[in-house]
Amino acid sequence: MTINVALAGAGAFGIKHLDAIRNIDGVEVVSLVSRELEKTRETAKQYGIDHVTTDLADSLAMLEVDAVILCTPTQMHASQSIACLKAGKHVQVEIPLADSWHDAQAVAELARQSGKVAMVGHTRRFNPSHQWVHRKIGAGEFNIQQMDVQTYFFRRTNMNALGQARSWTDHLLWHHAAHTVDLFAYQCGSPIVMANAIQGPIHPTLGIAMDMSIQLKAANGAICTLSLSFNNDGPLGTFFRYIGDTGTYIARYDDLFSGKDEKIDVSKVDVSMNGIELQDREFFAAIQQGREPNASVAKVLPCYQVLHDLEQQLNAG
């Protein structure tokens, strides 16, 4: 049976999902939702999508739509996830689930009641480099003592990943830190019990901190240091150093290296090297198999409690 999908948000990340879905059998995008109608029509034509709209409600009203992927601005994630679930659709929302603990809880509660697959795009759980480390931990061959993570961008104006002007403002804590806060607890298999944060000056026009430092400790004793910046002028991206009891591993996007900079082959870890595709495959497999997916709303919810606690610290000065 084909899973019919509506995709909302045809920007940089929406395109990544459209490209990924082309590689997945039994899935068809039947509706594309985005802010600018003409641009959306152009994208829909490229991907063979018949229905185009600027209003998510139009897609949710389509009986043939089984599932929705939300690649919309962060501030819309929670309300749109709730709308999808209320319409009886499975939903995958890009990271972050919400930009407040209250909204994250609201989505989680409705997801629990609905019985629908509700998943968040915590892509690091799916990247082959991090999967390789996760399996080594699961086999008892490696235990994390410390993670050292750098998330660096050069984004002093409000631009997206394609260098285009954004209609919304990104956030180091609620978006970019969410990746590492969740990954640290997931890889350790242990909840975060301590979290501290400091931030640099607030940008005069964007109204956000452009630099941030976060410390985490898991119940099993492992620690994590996370540095984030929108001011860093290269190299750009997120770089993970796993320091463990039997080795050190460095993940640079989809590549993995030993502490001695020896490349580790992760090409056979999964059916693709594309984390977005693997994330989407998990979403559709969970729908087909009637099960909870990895990175379900319920599984990633503790991350948002930590982000909330950190925000409270930062607001208190």
Buried (B, 14 or more C-beta within 10 A) or exposed (E): EEBBBBBBBBBBBBBBBBEBBEEBEEBBBBBBBBBEEEEBBEBBEEBEBEBBBEEBEBBBEBEEBBBBBBBBBBBBBBBBBBBBBEBEBBBBBBBBBBBBBEBBBBBBEBBEEBEBBBBBBBBBBBBBBBBBBBEBBEEEEBBBEEBBBBBBBBBEEBBBBEEEEBEEBBBBBBBBBBBBBBBBBBBBBBEBEEBEBEBBEEBEEBEBBBBBBBBBBBEEEBBBBBBBBBEBEEEEEBBBBBBBEEBBBBBBEBBBBEEEEEEBEBEEBBEBBBBBBBBBBBBBBBBEEEEBBBBBBBBBBBBBBBBBBBBEBBEEE
